[in-house]
Every structure is written in structure tokens, then in C-alpha cells.
Amino acid sequence: MNDPTTIRRLYGRRQGHKLRAGQAALVEEWLPRLSVPEAGPLDARALFGDDRPLEVEIGFGSGEHLAAQAEARPDTGFIGCEPFLNGVVGALGHIRERGLDNVRLHMGDALSVLERLPDASLTRVYLLHPDPWPKARHAKRRMVNSGPLDLIAAKLRSGGEFRLGTDDPTYCRWSMMVMNGRSDFEWLAKTPRDFLDRSADWPETRYERKARWQGHEVWYFRYARL
Ligand SMILES: C[S@@+](CC[C@H](N)C(=O)[O-])C[C@H]1O[C@@H](n2cnc3c(N)ncnc32)[C@H](O)[C@@H]1O
């Protein structure tokens, strides 16, 4: 039987405002170099030439978190996935400015990259401010659903971490409910402060900044893969 959460379809915008000439040149020159190859094996050696730890960010937006993590840990390889072209331009700009050589990008669906990675190959997966799909009838589109989570669980190594941030109260409750029902993840929070405060090694994202500015609460969930 088909699980509705495994229906593979990308929702949301692929492009916003038209790219300026400099941005278009950045995409043309840098994206092919940094893109995850379309076919063939996908592991740390294929992407970075060695067996370094690998982390994936799903829906990196403009890439500020991805770039900050990559700059902080140059010996880790990062794969950022984002279908929105204008976001990809932002990430390319950060990568160029900071001279990062440990980031690869996929302009498209993160799940199609996760599927190609070897099982138990990731040390972290980030899902920061995923599209909330607040209407109940759209709940199956949420990334926090059994289909995507089964995939994330399969690709994380034991002791690896799944980080989820949201400022959406419905998504927060939904995620707690879904994640509490799983036996393959352990919520790492010991006190409320652990999910109300962003830890020092969790750089702020653009959506998060916007949410705070609008007076929203933000929740930071960290789960260990058992
Ligand atoms: C609300 S934005 C948050 C962006 C960023 N994480 C932040 O916190 O600023 C959600 C992002 O997820 C991306 N997204 C949606 N579905 C996706 C998918 N299947 N794979 C990768 N990214 C996806 C969207 O394009 C969008 O940029």
C-alpha cells in the first residue's frame, strides 16, 4: 500500500526575483563545480576524496547556517539541498566569500540525495524551519512524516544527530508527537532550556531571525539516532 508521506513531489517556489547578472554568473560558474553528481556513487570519498564525516542540510534557504557550520568544521563534508534558485545563489555567495571547499550542493529535493547515500553514513541531518504546511489536509506534505524520517533514520549512523528547528506552533506540536512515536530517535533535551535556547553550535538561520523579529517563539529539537 502506498504511504502518502512517501509521495515524492516538490512544493513551493523554485525561483523568486530574476537573478542579477553577477548572480547568474555565480550560478553558471560555481554551481556545476559544487553540485552533487547526478549519477554514480555518493559518499564522502566520491564527494570530497576522503572518508570524512558527512552532514546534510535539508532546505538550507539562503545557506547561512550551512556555510557557518562548514566554516566551523572544515574537516567535515556538508551536503546542502535546496530547490529554490535564489537560495542557492545565496549559498554560493557564502561559499565563495568564505573560501569553503567542504560543501556540495544539490538544487532540488533533499530526499533524492538522501536516498543515494549509503546507510549509516551521516553524522548529522539538519531540518531548519521546514515549510510548515499548517492546514491539516496538507499535513502529509510536511518533512516530519514517517517516509522522510525513515530515510533520515536509515542514513544517520548510530549516535548521529537530527536537528529540527521551527517557529511554527503547529509544526512544533506535530513534530513532538511524530518524533515521540519513534523508537529509533532519542530526544536529547533534559530541561526546557535545551529546546528553548539555541546552542552555540547552531548558527541562526534567516527564517529564524525573521521569526524572532516578528515576536515568534523558536524551538530547537535535537534527536540522537539510536
Ligand atoms: C521556510 S524555508 C527555511 C529555509 C532555511 N532553512 C531557514 O531556516 O532560513 C523552507 C525551505 O525548505 C525548502 N524545501 C522544501 N522542500 C524541500 C525538499 N524536498 N528538499 C529540499 N529543500 C526543500 C524550501 O525551498 C525552502 O527554502
The ligand as an ORCA input file, in Angstrom:
! r2SCAN-3c Opt
* xyz 0 1
  C      10.775     28.080      5.388
  S      12.169     27.833      4.389
  C      13.510     27.751      5.586
  C      14.849     27.971      4.976
  C      16.053     27.876      5.932
  N      16.202     26.531      6.465
  C      15.957     28.873      7.055
  O      15.731     28.466      8.209
  O      16.129     30.078      6.774
  C      12.000     26.131      3.912
  C      12.920     25.739      2.778
  O      12.813     24.349      2.500
  C      12.973     24.174      1.116
  N      12.432     22.857      0.752
  C      11.140     22.498      0.653
  N      11.015     21.211      0.269
  C      12.289     20.746      0.122
  C      12.847     19.485     -0.268
  N      12.071     18.432     -0.563
  N      14.192     19.374     -0.315
  C      14.994     20.416     -0.003
  N      14.521     21.629      0.373
  C      13.198     21.793      0.437
  C      12.226     25.355      0.532
  O      12.613     25.641     -0.794
  C      12.596     26.466      1.499
  O      13.733     27.188      1.081
*
